[in-house]
Amino acid sequence: MLIVDDEFLIRWSLRSRLADAGFAVVEAPDLKSARVALREPVDVVLLDLRLPDGDGMHFLDECRARRPNLPIIVMTAHGTEETKADAMWRGAFALVHKPFDLDQVVRLAQTAISS
């Protein structure tokens, strides 16, 4: 599992809860680090849309081009219905709004892996 978010506390809370659920977790605070992390196998990506070095939607497009079957769960604090529709059209598995329920994210990740 790859968590891409520039907020340390969000990465920390996700990593802790996902690790408790049995996931191996890799973190990336920016897109540059996420691109490096994707060189290794990951089963799911949790992707923030607003990152310091770029737009998460563009990274979603990159992921789709490189690994079309990789489930990507988009996370945002600024999402609208238009944002959700755009993310889903681009191939996101799901979109969750911050603040989110950690158990919901775990369930989404488990569903993404099993589908």
N, C-alpha and C positions, 0 to 999 in steps of 0.2 A: 504494500500500500504506500502510495506517495502522497504526502500532504504538502500542498503548495500554498503558503500563506505568509505574508510578511509580519503578521502579529505573533510574537513569541508565545503569548498566553493561549492563543487559539491552537497553535501547533502543539503546545505542551498538553493541553486538556484533551485534544483529539488523540494524540499519541498515547497518553496514559489510558484512556478508555478503550481504544482500539487494541492496544497491547493486552489489556485485561481480557479482551474478547478473543485473544489468540492470534491477532494479526501481527505480522512483521511490518514495521513502519519505518519509512525513510522520510526525512523532512527537507523541504527546500523553502528558503525565505524569499526567493525571487525566481524569475523565469530562467535566468542563466543557470542557476543551480538545478532547477527542474529539468532542463534539457540534459544536463550531465547525468542526473539520476535516472532518466528514462533510458539510458544506455543499458541499464540492468533490467532484468525482468520485474515488472510490477503487475499486480492483478487489478488494481483500481487506483484512480487518481481522485483526490479531493482537491479542487481547484478554486481558489479565490479569484474574483474577476478584477479587482483593483490591486495591482502589484507595482512596486517602485520602478521596475524596469520594463513595464509593458502592460498590455491589455490581455487579461485572461481569455477573452473570446478568441483572440488571434492564436493564443497557445492551444486552445481547444481545436482550432482548425489544423494547426501543426500536428497535434496528436492524432487526429482523424486521418491525416494524410500518411503519417508514419505507421500508425498502429490502429487500423480501422475498427477492430473489435475490442479495444481497451475501454472498459466502462469509466466514464468521467462524471463525477458528481460535482456540480458547480455550487460554490458557496458565495453568498453575497449579502451585504447589509443594505444595499442600495437597489435591490431588484424590484422591477415592476412586472406586470403581466407581459409587457413587450420584451423585457429582458429574458423572462422565462421562455417565451415563445422562440426568441432568437437562439437561446442556448439549446433548446430541444431540437430546433430545425438544424442546427450545426452538429447534432449528434450526441448531446449530453445525455447521460443516463437519467439524471434527475437534477433538480435545483433545490437547494435548501437556503432558507433565509436566516441570517444571523440576527439575534442570537438563536441558536438551534438547540434541540434536545440531543444530547450525546447518544442516547439509546436509539433515537431515530436514525442517526448517522450510521451507527453500527448495523442496524437492520437493513438500511439501504445498501451498505457495503456487502453484507452477506447475500442479499438478493442479487446484487450486481455480479458477484462471483459465480453464483449458482445458475445464472441465466445464460 
